[in-house]
Structure formats: structure tokens, C-alpha cells
Amino acid sequence: MPETAPTYRYLDAEALGRLKNLSLAARRVVEGFFAGQHRSPHKGFSIEFAEHREYTPGVDPRHLDWRVYGRRDKLYVKQYEEETSLRCYLLLDKSASMGYRSPEQKLSKLEYASFLSASLAYLMAFQHDSMGLFTLDDRIRERIPPRQGSSHLQLLLQKLEANQPGRETQLARNLHELAEFVKRRALIVLISDLFDDPQQIVAALKHFRHNRCEVIVIQTLDPAELTFPFDDITQIEDMETGREVTSDPLAFRKAYLDALADHLDQLKIGLRSAQIDYVLAPTDMAFDTFLGNYLTRRMAMSV
Amino acid sequence: MNLLGLTFLNPLFLIGLASAAIPLLIHLSRSRRTKKMRFSTTRFFTDQFLRSQRMSRIKELLLLLCRMALFGLLAAALAQPLVMPKASLSGSASRHVVVVLDNSASMGYVENGLSRLDRARSAVLELFDGFGDADRLTVILAARRQDGPRLLFEGLPRLREQYRLEPLGSAWRFQLSSPQRDDEWETAVRSLLDLQPEPLGTDLTAALTKADAFLRGKPQDEKHIYILSDLQVTGWNSPEDGQSPIARGSDASIFFVKVGNTRNDNIAVTGVQYSAPRPMVGVPYEIRPYLAFGEGRDAAKVRLVVDGKTQHETEIRKTGLSQFGTQRFKHLFDQGGWHWGYIEVEDPTLPADNRRYFAVQVLDSLHVLAINGSPSKQEETLDELFFFRLALEASAELIGSSPIRLNDQLSPNELPTRNLNDPALWEGSSAKGPNLVVLANVESLSTAAVEKLENYVDAGGSLLVFLGDKVNPAFYNNVLAATARRGGLLPGRLQSLVGDANTSTRYATIGEVNYDHLALGSFRDPKSGDLSRVGLQAYWKIDPGEATVLMRSSTGDPLLTEKSFGRGRVMLFASTLDRDWTDFPKWRVYVPWLYRLIAYLAQDTIGRQGFASTGEAFEVPIPAGEGSVTVLARKPQADGSPGGAEGYPVPGSESAQRLLFLDTDRPGIYQFRRSDQSEAQAALLAVNLDNYESDLTDLEAFFRQRKADDAQWPTPQAKTEAGLRDLLPGHLPEKIRYLSDPMQLTEALRESRRTFQLWNALLVVVLLIALLEPWLANRIALRHYGKPKEILDPTLGRTSLGAGRLIPKPPPRHA
């Protein structure tokens, strides 16, 4: 359907099929992706008893435990552990740089990220988890709060479908703003090329951690950005800033790659120290393979 | 070839300069045009990178220049460029000077009391006197010798502290200036001081080749060859293959120094013509010297000396406008055996070419076997051989006895039964066989007789056939002239009898005669007899076939024909030997005609007299002895007469029986005998100076004449220099100089240019660039393709990321 049907083109049936099979094996251990296996930290009124507390006026008398009242002559209210769905915020960087696609690749980074997002959304929907979508460039463009249900999934897919590269990245600032917004514990999945100041990005993501959110950072990069294979003298235009540099890529390939490696190192070290899961997703890797590998690794870590 | 002030020894390699464009073409073909590209971010491009990129472009350009220079300089080095800066005589450069000193006979030419060799020697010593400590002198003599030019001495230093050289009038001498002696040095210098012209020809070419070869590999900085010679044209022999006598790539400077003026007033005996290879006792022997007169000379006294005694003395004058004069001397030998003599001209300018020696073996008797086909015992005058006998006896009236022994007693039928080599045929003679067999009007012969004659002629004998009324044409044509029988003995086939033998009416006379033939040459002079008056009533018309026609009738028919058969010769006269068909015997010319034919045919079987030139090996006229018998040789005495020092023949390369004599430096009479022979029986051989040596025309005169119309070279010196450069193709023209006076020699040396072989320096530069290039290329490659920091994938492992392409494999190094 991705190519023949324009709608939901990011929902590659074959890829999702492979992920589903994987999810059967992983559902017991992967938190956040499969509901029923994840105990909510919030106590609610559910089937499973958690504890008693003293009755206070205003509480629904239906929750009074009369057996305890018989034994202790005090009114206690039964509290049950709430079994809740995961709340997942998918933060998708749609800045101009995400629109980059080298000639050898089929997908731009944004398209690749969108495929990942769609796959994740489907998985969430499949497990009855709620999933929200926020797209970012110089500001937060799309704000779809987490919800459950297939209609919500369709909405997400439609938004992803219509997603186009936007403007300059203001990733750190936007992440801070979102961290203020997400007060409850949630799973934050950021998909971005992270072409911003690494220190600021790490600081912003720590903000989420401060809110006790679980954060996963998936950095999508085009292979050309990782290898810089150009050898013709080129007038290079920055897709975000419009800055033009005429240069001989051969002459500074090593310098570029060193600078990139420094950038990535800073990110990795910073994110690791904040206990943020980081993964690099080159766009020449089939996204299902990537996701499968990634989930496998998370399973192994959990075990 | 000159270019940009450089001289190239192998200019063809300059084509290789085009190869310098190869790196440029590769560079241009790979040059990258600016393209436009949008990229996700330029946050990793810093100004520092852009600066390093500019540096890289400069380095790339430098690399390109390196590679272009590598190709270009290598091509230039292969072209062998030379730089010729001026160098002073007192410069520190060491020299090896090879003097090619012409000591040939012509260098004995005396001008103003000094020989040319004296002048040349003075020039050499003056040159030697100006030598520095590191300089060396070698002298090669240019006289033509069998074993090549001779080295007088080599590598002689100027021992200034030990010896003082000083000019002494026209000569030089050296004096000891310190107690230390150097015998070797003294011997070498004395050999130069004592050097005299030798009676030998000139071979400047061989001497120059030897000098050039000698200088090869010598350590000195400068190499000079000075050719001090009268530069005779005849002394220069360009190699037949058109190659230069100088090896290609030679860096020697060559100076041709002409010694002596161009004037040639020499008189020389340049040739002697003899009437026959061997004279006979009682037969006047004609000796005809040819004199070449130099400028301003038109007469000279000439003497004929035989066996050491002057026989004739006369003055020979130049004939007409030619440079030559000649005179006939006639000498009558009254004894057989070996005789020697010489022709001598009085000319003090160049004594070496005033004499021409000769040595002849005079025959005291010839043995002629005549087969009479028509003998007549009743009437003596009707006998076929009557007039023949009379003619042979004619010389007896002059000297008392005839040198020709005739046996006419053998009939045609007896011929097969008798051994021709039987001494009994000639009573009282030790003859080993007839020198000539005459068939006179013989009708026919048996097959055995014909075979005997064939074998006789084939082995070197001669046959003279006269026809007549008895002859059977069928026998002559089918047997004697049969081509099936080893080509046929008879020089022609009888076709028909023409004229009428029975009348006294002349049918024809003798017409055309081949006076160039040795036997008939003397009849060109009417004093020897007039053949054209001889009448013929009848004769056989002959088809000569491949035979040579020596005489024809007035009607054009062949009268006398000749052919070779094996090692011998056969002549056929178409008419009779007596008066039957011709009135020949009644004419005075009959006797000399017969003598000439007999002498020619008989002598030729004995062999030809050899002449040899000084400096050349010749074949010893007698074969090597067998067993204990050896061949003894004696060289001439100082005056050229026989009986000098002993010499030693050596076996020839072709056959051990054929001996060669190599020691021929002296002109005169050489004696050879077997050890079992007496001195009186010794064979003689005359050795003379090569007559080319008498031609004093020098190269300057030659080139002046040859390049007369060429205005490119205004002076004779320039013309000669240009001509000499033509003689040495492939050698640098600038390194060939011509000096018309030996006095210019020292000055020329002072001005001589020292060449610097630039190619050595170029090769060093090429080597350095070849070392620099990979270093520079690696520097650039490291900058471009150096291993970047590894980008680790925390999720997928370092290698799986980007399908293993996170750390790119460097593309091929940029050419």
C-alpha cells in the first residue's frame, strides 16, 4: 500500500507484519509498546487490589471495604492498581535539513522518520496504547495529544502523510516547551537528525527525564551525511540557513567526518549520562530491519 | 642541434617533451567543474577547512608540476644536452690530448728547409709545454699500416719540475732540471723528437677512430684530438657504410690542423706501365713511367736503373695541359732469371715518392709445341710451319739465340701417345712441358688427343689454332668447339670459307684491332708494324659465340678470337699461318705479331708479377715449403736494393700454403726463397710507396673547390671546417675545428670550450623529483582520505551502520 495507495503510505504492511511477529515475542518485556504487560504507576479503580486507605468524605461509598469495617470498625476505602495504557509522545523533527535525500537514497530523512513514526503508531494502536504526535521545526507545528483507537491512528497517519519539511531547526527550544507540556509520565520518542547544538539538545531532553519520562532518541541520518562521498568542486547550499559554501569536498572530507564524529560523540555521551536511549538510523537501512534490531536490543537489555 | 643555447647530442628525444603534457591532460580530464548541491547542513564546514582546501589545490598544482617536470626533464636528459661555457687555458679542468700525428711519406715534404713533420712536431711540443699538471698527452701515428695506426706513447704528463723543454731553432730539446730522471718519460719524448717521416701512406680515418676509442672512459674533464697532418685528400677514407669514424656520443673536441701550405710542387713517379708481365731474353722490354708534375714544374730528369746500374737517363716533360708526363724506356734483358730496378725522378721536395721499384722474372726460353697439319718435306717453303720457324729464329740474329724453343716434330697422330710434360720433347732443356701448343692447319685429331689438349689447357696451358685448307670443319665444330665438352675448347665455330684461296686477289684486309688487349696493345704505335696492310685471300668465317674478338677483317668478320678454358687460354686465327691464304708472312709486322701472341699466351700461363705497397701485407710469391723446407725472406737494404735484414713470412688465414709478409714498412726489393734454394734463385718482389701518397691535394683545396659556389662560408677556412663537419656526421659540429696553421694551435686550445654535460644534472633533478612526487602525493592523499574518527553505532554496532559504509573506503588516489 505504500506506493499504490497514497493514503497511509508510511504503513508498510510487510514491514508491520514482521514487527507484529516480533512483538509477540517481545510483548512480555518491552515496556510501553504492549499494554497489559505494563503496570501503571498510578493507582486507580481497577480489578486488582492495591491497598486500603482511610475513608474521607467525598469518596464514592462504592469503594468502601465493608469487611475491614467489620473487623476494625473503621471505614476504609479499597484502592485498586490501575492497569493503564502507555502514553507515548512521538516528536518528529520536520526541519528543512530533514528533507535531505542523497541521490542514491529512496527516502529523505523526513520520509524515513515518518515511516518509523507510522510503524510505531501502528504498534501502539495494536496494543491499545495512546500515542500523540508533535512535529517540530522552528516551532511546534503539529500537536496531537496521545489517544487510543483506530480513528486516532488514522488521524496520525494522515498527518504524517501530509508532513513536509519545514524551516530551520530550533530543536532544543521546542523540546523545552514540550517538556513543560508533558507533565505526566510518558514515553518520549524523538526522531530527528539532531543538527543543533548537542549540549542544548541533551539539556532539553534531560528536561523530559526530569519529568520522569522515558526518552528514546532516534537520529536519522542520510548515508551521504555519514560518509561525505562527494569529490567534485561544489557550491554547497545549506538547506536550512541558505548559507553557500564553494569548496572541494575532497579537501575536507576527513575534517567534515571528524567534526561529525565529534558532534555525535557529544550527543552520545550526553544522552548516555542522562540515561536516554539513543540510536542512529541511517536511511539506507530498511526501517523495519532497523526497528526489529532496535527492539531486539531493548529486549536483551531488559532481560 | 642547438636550442636555447644548449646543444643536444640526441635531439630526437626532444619529442619526448610532449610527454610532459600527459599529466596535464589527465589533470584536465579529471578536473572537477563546480556543481551546485543542497546539503542538510553546513554546520560542520569551518573556515579552517576551506583554507586547507585552498592549500590542497596549491599542493595539487605542485604535484602536477612535479609530474610534468618529471616527464619533461627525463626527455630532455635523454636528448643529452650540453652547455659550452668558455673556459680558460689555466682553468682547473684537466685535459687528455691525443695528437694524431701524420708521419706518412708526404710529411717529408720540405718547405723552406723544414719538413712538414718538423713543423707538426714543433706544434705538438709547444702544446705539450703549455700543459697543466693534470693534463696528459698521447700521440698516435697516422701512417697507414697493416696492423692499424701505431701508438707512439700514451698518457704522458708534463714533468715540469724535472725537465725543461726549450725550442732550439726549428727543433726542440729537453733538459734535465732536477736530479730526478724518468726514463720512460725521456724515451717517450725522445721518440717524438726523433720521429721521421716513414715511406708509408696516410690513414687519418683509422687514426682518428683509434684516438676516439682511446679517449673513451678517460677520466679527464676535457678530451681533445688534434690531427696534425698535411690533410691529403687521399689520406681520408670515409667508411664505406657512410658511418662516421667517430663513435656516436663522443664528446671529444676534434681539431684538424693543416701543416704545410696548399702549394703542391712535387714531382712523383705515380705509375709505371710494363709491356708484359714478364720480359723474355732478347725481346725488348718496354717500361713506361708516368710522372705527376706539381704546380710550376714541367720537366724532370728520370733514370731507369736495372740491377743497380743506370741504363737510361732522360728528361720527361709535362704533356700539354695535363699534369702528367711519360716516356718509354726499352731494355733488353740478356739473361733469364730475376732482375730488379727502379725508375727514379730527381725531385728534392719529397724524396719518398721519387722512386718506383720493379722486379721481373726474365724468361730465357719458351717452349712451343707445334702440331703441323700440312708438313711438306719436298718443298720447304710449302711447309705450314716454314714462316713460323723463320719468325721464331729472327731474334737469334739479334741476341745470338732464340728464347723460344720449338718442337714441330710431333704429328697429329702422335699427340695422344706422347706425354706433353716429357722433357725429352725438348732436348737439353729442363722444361716441364710446353708453354704453348700451336695447331697449324690440322685436319682433325683423335678423341684422345683432344682430351689431352683439353686437360693441358684446363691446367693452365695455352693453345693457338691456325686454320687452313686441311681443316675439317665438322671436327672443329663438333669436337673442338663442342659445348658439351666442358664448354668447348675452340673460341668460335667455323661457318663457311670466304674468299678464294686459289687466287692472289685480296678478299679483305685486317680491319679493326683491339689495341686495349695486352697482346696487341703495342700495335697502336705504327712503329711496331702496320697490321692494316695485311691482305687475306681467304679465311673461315667464324661465329665467335661468347669468345672475345681481338681482330676483325675489313669486312667485319672475326679474325682472331680468344677464350678462357679452365685456367688456360685458347686463341683462334681464322686464316693460315703461312702464305696459303694470306700475305701476312711477307709483312714485317708478322714477326712481332707472332711474338706478342706467343709471349702473351705463354707468359700468362706462368703467372703475373705482383706489386705491393708499403704498409700493406702481400702474399709471398712462393708457396710455403714442406717438411723441413722453410721460406726465407729478406727485406730491402736502406737504398731499396735487395739483400737487407731478414724477415719472417706468416701463414695466411685462407691457407697455410699461402704465406703473407707483413713487415713492409720499407719500399724496395724483397727477396723470398725456399731454404733448399740458393740466393740467386730467390724470387723478388717490389714494394713501393702507395702512389696516392704523392697526391698532395689537401682537404682545404678539395672543399674550396667543392663548396666554391656556396656563399654560406666566405673563407676557405670556414668552407673547410664545414666540409670536415660533413665528414664526421653525428659528431657535434661545434666540436670540430679546422686550423690552417699549426701556430694557431695553442691559441685554439686557449679558446677551446669546455662542455658541461647537462644531462647528468638533469638526471639528478629527475631523481629528486621522483622522490618528492610520492611524498607530495601521499601528503595530499592523507589530507583527503585520512581515516576519520570512528562513528560508533550504539545500537547496531560499528560495522552494521550504513551497511558497513560508515567509514568509507577511500576512493582511488587522485592522479
Interface residues (C-beta under 8 A of the other chain):
Chain A: S97 M98 Y100 K109 D193 F195 D222 P223 E225 L226 T227 F228 P229 F230 D231 D232 I233 T234 Q235 I236 E237 D238 M239 E240 T241 R243 V245 T246 S247 D248 L250 A251 F252 R253 K254 A255 Y256 L257 D258 A259 L260 A261 D262 H263 L264 D265 K268 R272 Y278 V279 L280 P282 D284 M285 F290 N293 Y294 R297
Chain B: R32 R33 T34 K35 K36 M37 R38 F39 S40 T41 T42 R43 F44 F45 T46 Q48 F49 L50 S52 Q53 S56 R57 R783 H784 Y785 G786 K787 P788 K789 E790 I791 L792 D793 P794 T795 L796 S800 L801 G802 A803 R805 L806 P808 P811 H814
